[in-house]
Amino acid sequence: MSDATERSQFARLLDRAMRILAMRDHSEAEFRRKLALSAERAAMYAKNKSQEPETITPEQIDRVVAWCYENRYLDDAHFAERFVASRSRKGYGPQRIRMEMGQKGIDKTLTDEVLANSEIDWARQAFEVAERKFGLPLPTDWKEKAKVQRYLMTKGFFSDDIRAIFSNFDE
């Protein structure tokens, strides 16, 4: 492959990368997956137009990822912090957030570190989510309490935080 062809291919791949990253932050694993998928779609489009499809090698994707890290367009730690803040604002607990970050390819140690460093009071968060869904006062009979507990468990809160709602916030 000639140097000029390689540069233009890198430029096209970089253009796709910027379009992907312009939408929202991504983890590296998620970004690599989307970039490879974008390259596959472009190759299919070229094939349908009776053009020679360009093949993207993993080395080219590595170069684009390295460029994105160099220019601070990609940063797993920053992504993880913003993801925790975003998902907690939407009413999700630490277990659910941890699971979703794993699905997005964030390292477990980074996930644990970001969750530990976040200044979120998960018991207070669970109370606010329960209040928003069920209103005040929170139920006192066993059947209704179980309903609240099940709801908060599906939102990803720990059972200790859920129990704290009924003991710490009784009014």
C-alpha positions in Angstrom: 0.0 0.0 0.0 1.4 3.4 -0.9 2.1 6.0 1.7 -0.5 8.4 0.2 -3.2 5.7 0.2 -2.4 4.8 3.8 -2.6 8.5 4.8 -5.9 9.0 3.1 -7.2 5.8 4.7 -6.0 6.9 8.1 -7.7 10.3 7.5 -11.0 8.6 6.6 -10.8 6.4 9.7 -10.0 9.4 11.8 -13.0 11.2 10.4 -15.2 8.3 11.3 -13.7 8.3 14.8 -14.4 12.0 15.3 -18.0 11.5 14.2 -18.4 8.7 16.8 -16.8 10.7 19.6 -18.7 13.9 18.7 -21.9 12.2 19.9 -20.8 11.3 23.4 -18.0 9.9 25.5 -17.0 6.3 24.8 -14.9 3.8 26.6 -11.9 2.4 24.6 -13.5 -1.0 24.1 -16.8 0.5 23.0 -15.0 3.0 20.7 -13.0 0.2 19.0 -16.1 -1.9 18.4 -18.0 1.1 16.9 -15.0 2.1 14.7 -14.6 -1.5 13.4 -18.4 -1.6 12.7 -18.3 1.7 10.9 -15.4 0.5 8.7 -17.4 -2.7 7.9 -20.4 -0.7 6.9 -18.3 1.6 4.7 -16.8 -1.5 3.0 -20.3 -2.9 2.4 -21.4 0.4 1.0 -18.4 0.5 -1.4 -19.0 -3.1 -2.4 -22.7 -2.2 -3.3 -21.4 0.8 -5.4 -19.1 -1.6 -7.3 -16.0 0.0 -5.8 -13.0 -1.7 -4.3 -13.8 -1.9 -0.5 -10.9 -0.8 1.7 -9.8 -3.2 4.4 -9.1 -1.8 7.8 -6.5 -3.6 9.8 -6.3 -3.8 13.6 -3.0 -1.8 13.4 -4.8 1.1 11.8 -7.5 1.1 14.5 -4.7 1.0 17.1 -3.1 4.1 15.4 -6.5 5.9 15.5 -7.1 5.0 19.2 -3.5 6.1 20.1 -4.1 9.4 18.3 -7.4 9.9 20.2 -5.7 9.2 23.5 -2.8 11.6 22.6 -5.3 14.4 21.8 -7.5 13.6 24.8 -10.6 12.6 22.8 -10.6 9.3 24.5 -10.0 8.6 28.3 -11.4 5.6 30.1 -11.0 7.3 33.6 -12.9 10.4 32.5 -15.6 8.3 30.8 -16.0 6.3 33.9 -16.4 9.3 36.1 -19.0 10.9 33.8 -20.8 7.6 33.4 -21.2 7.1 37.2 -22.5 10.7 37.6 -24.9 10.3 34.7 -26.3 6.9 35.7 -26.6 7.9 39.4 -28.6 11.0 38.3 -30.9 8.7 36.4 -31.6 6.8 39.6 -29.4 3.7 39.2 -27.4 2.2 42.1 -23.8 1.1 42.3 -24.4 -2.6 41.4 -26.2 -1.7 38.2 -23.6 1.0 37.3 -20.8 -1.5 37.9 -22.5 -4.1 35.6 -23.1 -1.6 32.8 -19.5 -0.3 33.0 -18.3 -3.9 32.7 -20.4 -4.3 29.6 -18.8 -1.1 28.2 -15.3 -2.6 28.7 -14.2 -0.6 31.6 -11.6 -2.3 33.8 -13.0 -3.6 37.1 -10.3 -1.9 39.2 -11.1 1.4 37.5 -14.8 0.9 38.1 -14.3 0.2 41.8 -12.0 3.2 42.1 -14.4 5.6 40.5 -17.4 4.3 42.5 -15.4 4.6 45.7 -14.2 8.1 44.9 -17.7 9.3 43.9 -19.2 11.5 46.5 -22.6 9.9 46.2 -24.6 8.9 49.3 -26.2 5.7 47.9 -28.6 5.4 50.8 -29.8 8.9 50.2 -30.0 8.2 46.5 -32.1 5.0 47.1 -34.4 7.0 49.4 -34.9 9.7 46.7 -35.6 7.1 44.0 -38.1 5.3 46.3 -39.8 8.6 47.1 -40.0 9.6 43.5 -41.6 6.2 42.6 -43.8 5.6 45.6 -44.3 9.0 47.3 -44.1 9.8 51.0 -44.7 8.3 53.4 -43.0 5.1 52.3 -45.1 2.0 52.9 -45.0 0.4 56.3 -46.8 -2.9 55.7 -44.7 -5.9 54.7 -46.2 -6.4 51.3 -45.7 -2.8 50.1 -42.2 -2.6 51.7 -41.3 -5.7 49.7 -42.5 -4.0 46.5 -40.2 -1.0 47.2 -37.3 -3.3 48.0 -37.7 -5.3 44.8 -37.9 -2.0 42.8 -34.7 -0.7 44.3 -32.9 -4.0 43.9 -33.7 -3.9 40.1 -32.3 -0.3 40.1 -29.0 -1.7 41.4 -28.9 -0.6 45.1 -27.4 -2.7 47.8 -29.7 -4.3 50.3 -27.9 -2.4 53.2 -28.8 0.9 51.5 -32.4 -0.3 50.9 -32.8 -1.4 54.6 -31.4 2.0 55.7 -34.3 3.7 53.9 -36.8 2.2 56.3 -34.7 2.7 59.4 -32.9 6.0 58.9 -35.6 7.9 57.0 -38.7 6.9 58.9 -40.8 10.0 59.6 
